[in-house]
């Protein structure tokens, strides 16, 4: 089943929840809608489900327009953030509900219902709980029952709203791996909403990054992490350092250092920001044209990595650097020392169009200044 | 929902133990107050009713006019309670589970009978349906009698009792949210199926509680019914009105005997209410 969202907008009072969103989802895909709270990701999911009517735009299932199909007839499986199990029904009756409310003509007989429900409870490995009530179950168990209940109606698509949001960290990790395996097993086109980037990157085939009611970027987890299209995606996915500065003729001047920004060759004294991941910064032995001076405040050893917390000497901004333990020990620096930061890989965005951030989609993978290229490579090898 | 809240003393106990004398003093004041204003008058009703003996009591209670008053009271309750049950569910369902314009207006209107004096409510019906009222001439022409007749009494009773069920359900349904209803809709349930299998079972104790309060008020209403009834003995007298008439005629023992029926109803209501609260607390824990 393909899902197509075509130019959907939705407004609540004066708040634009969705603003001209279009999205294609391929059959059997597991897609994550990722964004901060209030970004419109849940609204998009609810529009696909039919729980919200879009103000404009269409939703198509397998090419058929379902925008005006009532939620009851849309045949979607929906898993709610807080499970929404029927509290006065047993687990068995919860899962059987979707079958029991069918019109007489298509309703399976009692034997068939029994078989089907026990099969689904077996699928989520909770058949032994069939005569309990929801309040007797743990959060993780309730979420799996909610999933079994959604699957009982043999939905065309499966939609999950923050499925693991209300669970503790350990259960969440277990459950999302389980969801991935289950998806591979039943191969149902699925969309889930999350604000947890780790969850999206780990579980999904494709990630849709949503912000302010618009889609910022769509791509595989690797692609959106390694090649963020906008400053927002850069900041939202993984940790990133921002270096604000001046861009002039293809060079970004940041805090005394310079990095190449070849895509901005025609920039003239523009204000811009370079985004650098913590693991894309090296510590240089001596200052040169491509380094930024900073004071080492704190070094935290985490397994094989060392996380350095630094403050820039020129403006006091916080900078985070990740080094291997080997590299850190070879540097022989201690807390309080002044060090020289060299961005290995940065991406520069010009801040000139604050009203429409998505339009500043200027690719500019840069390396440090040409004379330090070999330096960067050796550092990487080390 | 103050009725199902945990008694305040328990909450205090959980946080920190107050000085014992504070508890004792507060309890004493509360019990003295209740004794003075509640228990003594209630006891007096039964005492006065039985003053002239059990035989007299039964004669007074089974007298033709009293029986007719009982019948009328039961009729008024039997019509108004089911109607207000349906109205209450519909109003609470709309308010708690749907968004629409004029919602706050509807909530305010539901509270109207609580804020208007019952006598005024009765007068409104006289002004609308009475002989000199807006619809009076038309009704007279078609030989339909509403004021000083049973329909008027039923109408007045419905008016004063319609907030009870709705008021009980609205906060309960709002607290439960819309998740379960949405889940039912996604699973293919129609509106009626959702109401019947999901919404109502979740509020059944609150619903029963509202019905009991509604019934108690329907049987005990005096003011509004008094205005529209006309006090025709054996025809348009409800139990509370009958008590007043007997009392005004200095038939004190008979008046108290009839009043004891209403007092008994109150006691039964309190007991049933306590049982429901107990069940409700047990299920929500």
Contacts between the chains, C-beta under 8 A, distances in Angstrom:
chain1	res1	chain2	res2	distance
A	49	B	186	6.4
A	50	B	186	7.9
A	51	B	182	5.8
A	51	B	185	7.5
A	51	B	186	7.2
A	71	B	185	5.0
A	71	B	186	5.8
A	72	B	185	5.7
A	72	B	186	7.7
A	72	B	188	5.0
A	72	B	189	6.9
A	72	B	190	6.6
A	73	B	188	7.5
A	74	B	186	7.8
A	75	B	188	7.9
A	76	B	186	6.3
A	77	B	186	7.5
A	78	B	182	7.7
A	78	B	183	7.1
A	78	B	186	4.3
A	80	B	179	5.5
A	80	B	182	7.3
A	80	B	183	6.2
A	82	B	179	6.1
A	84	B	179	3.7
A	84	B	180	5.3
A	84	B	182	6.9
A	84	B	183	4.1
A	85	B	180	7.8
A	85	B	183	7.8
A	86	B	180	5.8
A	86	B	183	7.5
A	86	B	184	7.6
A	86	B	197	7.9
A	86	B	198	5.9
A	87	B	180	7.4
A	87	B	202	6.5
A	88	B	201	4.6
A	88	B	202	6.0
A	97	B	184	7.1
A	97	B	187	5.6
A	97	B	189	7.3
A	97	B	197	7.5
A	98	B	187	3.7
A	98	B	188	5.8
A	101	B	184	7.5
A	101	B	187	6.6
A	101	B	188	5.6
A	101	B	189	4.2
A	101	B	190	7.4
A	101	B	193	4.9
A	101	B	197	7.3
A	102	B	188	6.4
A	149	B	183	7.7
A	149	B	187	7.1
A	150	B	186	7.6
A	150	B	187	7.8
A	152	B	187	7.7
A	153	B	187	5.8
A	153	B	188	6.1
